[in-house]
């Protein structure tokens, strides 16, 4: 095993003391995306990583979601049977069109005898984990870096179908998806100028002392 000369140890110890450790920076946001037969796309508005903070090493995106709908109908002037069916789809989109995670629900079916009026709904639920993605490729990291917002959005739509035997039925649907995204930046910070100056001055002082000892020898 190679032995490090004692005269080198002060510099090595000093450099280790000023070594820069990787740090993390986390942003999160939640949005409620209304349902509809046409997809609704909303951005999360999460800031990009500012390169003045340091060098971006990797990024993780964690996604959560929950769903809610309230179906209301009035079939007082109808007869037979009413059937309500719904399917829904929620996607987390990255960079415009890349799907990071997709969740499909349904079909959910509700039936009722007519004439009648009433409701069908899903109770409010807590957010649950939908997916997680990691990025370390140079091209991806370039997209996450800057002074604007990252291209991360939620895309949600539903496909309701209501049928009945005869008569007149009026109905409405209140439908939405609650989504949340947590973005964690793993980065190596830029050393503080004062720390760098102290390291340089200490190194120069040590080298000067070493050179002077050689001159006097």
C-alpha positions as CSV (number, residue, x, y, z in Angstrom):
1,X,0.0,0.0,0.0
2,X,1.4,3.4,-0.9
3,X,2.1,5.7,2.0
4,X,1.2,9.4,1.7
5,X,4.1,11.6,2.8
6,X,3.4,13.5,6.0
7,X,4.1,16.8,4.3
8,X,1.0,16.2,2.1
9,X,-1.4,15.5,4.9
10,X,-2.3,19.1,5.9
11,X,-3.4,19.9,2.3
12,X,-5.4,16.7,1.9
13,X,-7.2,17.2,5.3
14,X,-7.9,20.8,4.4
15,X,-9.3,19.9,1.0
16,X,-11.5,17.2,2.6
17,X,-12.8,19.7,5.0
18,X,-14.0,21.9,2.2
19,X,-15.4,19.1,0.0
20,X,-18.9,19.9,-1.3
21,X,-21.7,17.4,-0.4
22,X,-24.7,16.8,-2.6
23,X,-27.8,18.5,-1.5
24,X,-31.6,18.3,-2.3
25,X,-34.2,20.9,-3.2
26,X,-37.8,19.9,-3.2
27,X,-40.9,21.6,-4.8
28,X,-44.5,20.4,-4.7
29,X,-47.9,21.5,-6.0
30,X,-51.4,20.1,-6.3
31,X,-54.1,21.0,-8.8
32,X,-57.7,19.9,-9.4
33,X,-58.4,19.0,-13.0
34,X,-62.1,19.2,-14.0
35,X,-63.5,16.3,-16.0
36,X,-65.0,16.4,-19.4
37,X,-65.3,14.4,-22.6
38,X,-62.5,16.5,-24.0
39,X,-59.2,16.2,-22.2
40,X,-58.4,19.0,-19.8
41,X,-54.7,19.7,-19.3
42,X,-53.3,21.9,-16.5
43,X,-49.7,22.7,-15.6
44,X,-48.2,22.2,-12.2
45,X,-46.2,25.4,-12.3
46,X,-43.2,24.0,-10.5
47,X,-40.0,26.0,-10.8
48,X,-37.0,24.7,-12.7
49,X,-33.7,24.3,-11.0
50,X,-31.6,27.5,-11.1
51,X,-28.1,26.6,-12.1
52,X,-26.8,29.4,-10.0
53,X,-27.4,27.1,-7.1
54,X,-25.0,24.4,-8.4
55,X,-24.7,21.5,-10.8
56,X,-27.9,19.4,-11.3
57,X,-27.1,15.7,-10.8
58,X,-30.5,14.0,-11.0
59,X,-34.3,14.7,-10.6
60,X,-37.1,12.6,-9.1
61,X,-40.8,13.2,-9.8
62,X,-43.4,11.6,-7.5
63,X,-47.0,11.7,-8.6
64,X,-50.2,11.3,-6.5
65,X,-53.9,11.3,-7.5
66,X,-57.5,10.9,-6.3
67,X,-60.8,11.1,-8.1
68,X,-64.3,12.4,-7.3
69,X,-67.6,12.4,-9.2
70,X,-71.2,13.3,-8.4
71,X,-74.0,12.1,-10.8
72,X,-77.4,13.6,-10.3
73,X,-80.5,12.6,-12.2
74,X,-84.2,13.4,-12.3
75,X,-86.3,10.7,-14.0
76,X,-89.7,11.5,-12.5
77,X,-91.2,11.5,-15.9
78,X,-89.5,8.4,-17.1
79,X,-90.2,4.7,-16.8
80,X,-88.2,1.5,-16.9
81,X,-84.5,1.6,-15.8
82,X,-81.7,4.1,-15.9
83,X,-78.1,3.1,-16.4
84,X,-75.1,5.4,-15.8
85,X,-71.7,4.3,-16.8
86,X,-68.4,6.2,-16.5
87,X,-64.7,5.5,-17.4
88,X,-62.0,8.0,-16.6
89,X,-58.3,8.5,-17.5
90,X,-55.6,10.6,-15.8
91,X,-52.1,11.0,-17.2
92,X,-49.1,12.9,-15.9
93,X,-47.4,14.5,-19.0
94,X,-43.7,15.5,-19.2
95,X,-42.3,17.8,-21.9
96,X,-45.7,18.1,-23.6
97,X,-46.6,14.6,-24.6
98,X,-44.4,12.0,-22.8
99,X,-46.6,10.0,-20.4
100,X,-44.8,9.5,-17.0
101,X,-47.8,7.8,-15.5
102,X,-51.4,6.9,-16.5
103,X,-54.3,5.7,-14.4
104,X,-57.6,4.5,-15.9
105,X,-60.7,4.0,-13.8
106,X,-63.9,2.1,-14.5
107,X,-66.1,1.3,-16.0
108,X,-68.2,2.4,-13.0
109,X,-71.9,1.5,-13.4
110,X,-75.0,2.8,-11.5
111,X,-78.5,1.6,-12.2
112,X,-81.9,2.8,-10.8
113,X,-85.5,2.0,-11.4
114,X,-87.7,4.7,-13.0
115,X,-89.6,6.9,-12.2
116,X,-87.2,8.2,-9.6
117,X,-84.6,10.8,-8.9
118,X,-81.3,10.6,-7.0
119,X,-77.6,10.7,-6.9
120,X,-74.5,8.5,-7.2
121,X,-71.1,9.6,-6.1
122,X,-67.6,8.6,-4.9
123,X,-66.7,9.9,-1.4
124,X,-63.7,12.1,-1.1
125,X,-60.5,10.1,-0.8
126,X,-56.9,10.8,0.2
127,X,-54.3,11.2,-2.4
128,X,-52.6,7.9,-3.3
129,X,-49.2,7.2,-5.0
130,X,-49.7,6.9,-8.8
131,X,-46.1,6.7,-9.9
132,X,-42.5,7.9,-9.7
133,X,-39.9,8.7,-12.3
134,X,-36.2,9.4,-12.2
135,X,-34.0,11.5,-14.6
136,X,-30.3,11.6,-14.9
137,X,-29.7,11.9,-18.6
138,X,-28.1,15.1,-19.7
139,X,-30.8,16.0,-22.2
140,X,-33.5,15.5,-19.5
141,X,-31.6,17.5,-16.9
142,X,-31.3,20.4,-19.4
143,X,-35.1,20.5,-19.5
144,X,-35.4,20.7,-15.7
145,X,-32.8,23.5,-15.5
146,X,-33.5,27.2,-16.0
147,X,-35.4,30.1,-14.5
148,X,-38.9,29.2,-15.7
149,X,-41.2,26.3,-14.9
150,X,-40.8,22.6,-15.7
151,X,-43.0,21.1,-18.5
152,X,-45.1,18.9,-16.1
153,X,-48.9,18.7,-16.4
154,X,-51.9,16.6,-15.7
155,X,-54.3,15.4,-18.4
156,X,-57.8,14.2,-17.4
157,X,-61.0,13.2,-19.1
158,X,-64.1,11.1,-18.6
159,X,-66.5,9.2,-20.8
160,X,-70.0,9.1,-19.2
161,X,-72.9,7.3,-20.7
162,X,-76.5,7.6,-19.5
163,X,-79.4,5.5,-21.0
164,X,-83.0,4.9,-19.9
165,X,-86.0,2.9,-21.2
166,X,-88.5,5.7,-22.0
167,X,-89.7,9.1,-21.0
168,X,-87.6,12.1,-20.1
169,X,-84.5,12.2,-17.8
170,X,-82.4,15.2,-16.9
171,X,-78.9,14.6,-15.4
172,X,-75.7,16.3,-14.5
173,X,-72.2,15.2,-13.7
174,X,-69.6,16.9,-11.4
175,X,-66.3,15.2,-12.0
176,X,-62.7,16.0,-11.2
177,X,-59.2,14.5,-10.4
178,X,-57.1,15.9,-7.7
179,X,-53.4,15.6,-8.5
180,X,-50.1,16.4,-6.8
181,X,-46.5,16.3,-7.9
182,X,-43.3,16.4,-5.8
183,X,-40.1,17.3,-7.7
184,X,-36.8,16.7,-6.0
185,X,-33.6,18.1,-7.4
186,X,-30.4,16.4,-6.3
187,X,-27.5,18.8,-6.9
188,X,-23.9,19.7,-6.0
189,X,-23.9,23.3,-4.7
190,X,-21.4,25.9,-5.9
191,X,-18.7,26.4,-3.1
192,X,-19.0,29.7,-1.3
193,X,-16.4,32.2,-2.4
194,X,-15.2,32.6,1.2
195,X,-14.5,28.9,1.5
196,X,-12.7,28.7,-1.8
197,X,-10.6,31.8,-0.8
198,X,-9.6,30.2,2.5
199,X,-8.7,27.0,0.8
200,X,-6.5,28.7,-1.7
201,X,-4.8,30.9,0.9
202,X,-4.1,28.0,3.2
203,X,-2.7,26.0,0.3
204,X,-0.5,28.8,-0.8
205,X,0.7,29.4,2.8
206,X,1.6,25.7,3.1
207,X,3.5,25.6,-0.2
208,X,5.4,28.8,0.7
209,X,6.4,27.2,4.1
210,X,7.5,24.0,2.3
211,X,9.5,25.9,-0.2
212,X,11.2,28.0,2.5
213,X,12.2,24.9,4.4
214,X,13.8,23.5,1.3
215,X,15.8,26.8,0.8
216,X,17.1,26.7,4.4
217,X,18.1,23.0,4.1
